[in-house]
Amino acid sequence: MNSFWWDFLIALKYGVTKAGAKKMNNGKAFNLFLLDGEVTGRIKCTLPSWSGLAYKIPRTYLDACKDRAHLK
């Protein structure tokens, strides 16, 4: 996993940025589902209180997304 994702996860967990200057008021729980079973592959992110979805898809996996109807 690249440093962006680690910084993102740390900021969500502890409520601080890398510099430690900004603090979040409320923590958020979210679910990361590894679609390919590996952190370098496709990732689906959901928030329990939100109806939307977020996907992290590397360019090398774009052809693999053809098997998912909701990503076409």
MODELLER restraints for C-alpha pairs under 7 A, 6 or more apart:
rsr = mdl.restraints
at = mdl.atoms
rsr.add(forms.Gaussian(group=physical.xy_distance, feature=features.Distance(at['CA:1:A'], at['CA:39:A']), mean=6.14, stdev=0.5))
rsr.add(forms.Gaussian(group=physical.xy_distance, feature=features.Distance(at['CA:1:A'], at['CA:40:A']), mean=6.06, stdev=0.5))
rsr.add(forms.Gaussian(group=physical.xy_distance, feature=features.Distance(at['CA:7:A'], at['CA:18:A']), mean=6.56, stdev=0.5))
rsr.add(forms.Gaussian(group=physical.xy_distance, feature=features.Distance(at['CA:11:A'], at['CA:17:A']), mean=5.26, stdev=0.5))
rsr.add(forms.Gaussian(group=physical.xy_distance, feature=features.Distance(at['CA:12:A'], at['CA:27:A']), mean=6.72, stdev=0.5))
rsr.add(forms.Gaussian(group=physical.xy_distance, feature=features.Distance(at['CA:12:A'], at['CA:28:A']), mean=6.79, stdev=0.5))
rsr.add(forms.Gaussian(group=physical.xy_distance, feature=features.Distance(at['CA:13:A'], at['CA:27:A']), mean=6.97, stdev=0.5))
rsr.add(forms.Gaussian(group=physical.xy_distance, feature=features.Distance(at['CA:15:A'], at['CA:23:A']), mean=5.00, stdev=0.5))
rsr.add(forms.Gaussian(group=physical.xy_distance, feature=features.Distance(at['CA:15:A'], at['CA:24:A']), mean=4.62, stdev=0.5))
rsr.add(forms.Gaussian(group=physical.xy_distance, feature=features.Distance(at['CA:15:A'], at['CA:27:A']), mean=6.87, stdev=0.5))
rsr.add(forms.Gaussian(group=physical.xy_distance, feature=features.Distance(at['CA:16:A'], at['CA:22:A']), mean=5.49, stdev=0.5))
rsr.add(forms.Gaussian(group=physical.xy_distance, feature=features.Distance(at['CA:16:A'], at['CA:23:A']), mean=4.74, stdev=0.5))
rsr.add(forms.Gaussian(group=physical.xy_distance, feature=features.Distance(at['CA:16:A'], at['CA:24:A']), mean=6.64, stdev=0.5))
rsr.add(forms.Gaussian(group=physical.xy_distance, feature=features.Distance(at['CA:29:A'], at['CA:47:A']), mean=6.64, stdev=0.5))
rsr.add(forms.Gaussian(group=physical.xy_distance, feature=features.Distance(at['CA:30:A'], at['CA:45:A']), mean=6.89, stdev=0.5))
rsr.add(forms.Gaussian(group=physical.xy_distance, feature=features.Distance(at['CA:30:A'], at['CA:46:A']), mean=5.70, stdev=0.5))
rsr.add(forms.Gaussian(group=physical.xy_distance, feature=features.Distance(at['CA:30:A'], at['CA:47:A']), mean=4.60, stdev=0.5))
rsr.add(forms.Gaussian(group=physical.xy_distance, feature=features.Distance(at['CA:30:A'], at['CA:48:A']), mean=6.58, stdev=0.5))
rsr.add(forms.Gaussian(group=physical.xy_distance, feature=features.Distance(at['CA:31:A'], at['CA:45:A']), mean=5.57, stdev=0.5))
rsr.add(forms.Gaussian(group=physical.xy_distance, feature=features.Distance(at['CA:31:A'], at['CA:46:A']), mean=5.22, stdev=0.5))
rsr.add(forms.Gaussian(group=physical.xy_distance, feature=features.Distance(at['CA:31:A'], at['CA:47:A']), mean=6.38, stdev=0.5))
rsr.add(forms.Gaussian(group=physical.xy_distance, feature=features.Distance(at['CA:32:A'], at['CA:43:A']), mean=6.44, stdev=0.5))
rsr.add(forms.Gaussian(group=physical.xy_distance, feature=features.Distance(at['CA:32:A'], at['CA:44:A']), mean=5.72, stdev=0.5))
rsr.add(forms.Gaussian(group=physical.xy_distance, feature=features.Distance(at['CA:32:A'], at['CA:45:A']), mean=4.68, stdev=0.5))
rsr.add(forms.Gaussian(group=physical.xy_distance, feature=features.Distance(at['CA:32:A'], at['CA:46:A']), mean=6.76, stdev=0.5))
rsr.add(forms.Gaussian(group=physical.xy_distance, feature=features.Distance(at['CA:33:A'], at['CA:43:A']), mean=5.63, stdev=0.5))
rsr.add(forms.Gaussian(group=physical.xy_distance, feature=features.Distance(at['CA:33:A'], at['CA:44:A']), mean=5.05, stdev=0.5))
rsr.add(forms.Gaussian(group=physical.xy_distance, feature=features.Distance(at['CA:33:A'], at['CA:45:A']), mean=6.39, stdev=0.5))
rsr.add(forms.Gaussian(group=physical.xy_distance, feature=features.Distance(at['CA:34:A'], at['CA:42:A']), mean=6.19, stdev=0.5))
rsr.add(forms.Gaussian(group=physical.xy_distance, feature=features.Distance(at['CA:34:A'], at['CA:43:A']), mean=4.75, stdev=0.5))
rsr.add(forms.Gaussian(group=physical.xy_distance, feature=features.Distance(at['CA:34:A'], at['CA:44:A']), mean=6.55, stdev=0.5))
rsr.add(forms.Gaussian(group=physical.xy_distance, feature=features.Distance(at['CA:35:A'], at['CA:42:A']), mean=5.42, stdev=0.5))
rsr.add(forms.Gaussian(group=physical.xy_distance, feature=features.Distance(at['CA:35:A'], at['CA:43:A']), mean=5.69, stdev=0.5))
rsr.add(forms.Gaussian(group=physical.xy_distance, feature=features.Distance(at['CA:35:A'], at['CA:44:A']), mean=6.87, stdev=0.5))
rsr.add(forms.Gaussian(group=physical.xy_distance, feature=features.Distance(at['CA:36:A'], at['CA:42:A']), mean=6.13, stdev=0.5))
rsr.add(forms.Gaussian(group=physical.xy_distance, feature=features.Distance(at['CA:41:A'], at['CA:57:A']), mean=6.90, stdev=0.5))
rsr.add(forms.Gaussian(group=physical.xy_distance, feature=features.Distance(at['CA:41:A'], at['CA:58:A']), mean=6.73, stdev=0.5))
rsr.add(forms.Gaussian(group=physical.xy_distance, feature=features.Distance(at['CA:42:A'], at['CA:56:A']), mean=5.68, stdev=0.5))
rsr.add(forms.Gaussian(group=physical.xy_distance, feature=features.Distance(at['CA:42:A'], at['CA:57:A']), mean=4.73, stdev=0.5))
rsr.add(forms.Gaussian(group=physical.xy_distance, feature=features.Distance(at['CA:42:A'], at['CA:58:A']), mean=6.69, stdev=0.5))
rsr.add(forms.Gaussian(group=physical.xy_distance, feature=features.Distance(at['CA:43:A'], at['CA:55:A']), mean=5.64, stdev=0.5))
rsr.add(forms.Gaussian(group=physical.xy_distance, feature=features.Distance(at['CA:43:A'], at['CA:56:A']), mean=5.04, stdev=0.5))
rsr.add(forms.Gaussian(group=physical.xy_distance, feature=features.Distance(at['CA:43:A'], at['CA:57:A']), mean=6.64, stdev=0.5))
rsr.add(forms.Gaussian(group=physical.xy_distance, feature=features.Distance(at['CA:44:A'], at['CA:54:A']), mean=5.90, stdev=0.5))
rsr.add(forms.Gaussian(group=physical.xy_distance, feature=features.Distance(at['CA:44:A'], at['CA:55:A']), mean=4.63, stdev=0.5))
rsr.add(forms.Gaussian(group=physical.xy_distance, feature=features.Distance(at['CA:44:A'], at['CA:56:A']), mean=6.55, stdev=0.5))
rsr.add(forms.Gaussian(group=physical.xy_distance, feature=features.Distance(at['CA:45:A'], at['CA:53:A']), mean=6.01, stdev=0.5))
rsr.add(forms.Gaussian(group=physical.xy_distance, feature=features.Distance(at['CA:45:A'], at['CA:54:A']), mean=5.01, stdev=0.5))
rsr.add(forms.Gaussian(group=physical.xy_distance, feature=features.Distance(at['CA:45:A'], at['CA:55:A']), mean=6.07, stdev=0.5))
rsr.add(forms.Gaussian(group=physical.xy_distance, feature=features.Distance(at['CA:46:A'], at['CA:52:A']), mean=7.00, stdev=0.5))
rsr.add(forms.Gaussian(group=physical.xy_distance, feature=features.Distance(at['CA:46:A'], at['CA:53:A']), mean=5.35, stdev=0.5))
rsr.add(forms.Gaussian(group=physical.xy_distance, feature=features.Distance(at['CA:46:A'], at['CA:54:A']), mean=6.58, stdev=0.5))
rsr.add(forms.Gaussian(group=physical.xy_distance, feature=features.Distance(at['CA:65:A'], at['CA:71:A']), mean=6.49, stdev=0.5))
rsr.add(forms.Gaussian(group=physical.xy_distance, feature=features.Distance(at['CA:66:A'], at['CA:72:A']), mean=6.36, stdev=0.5))
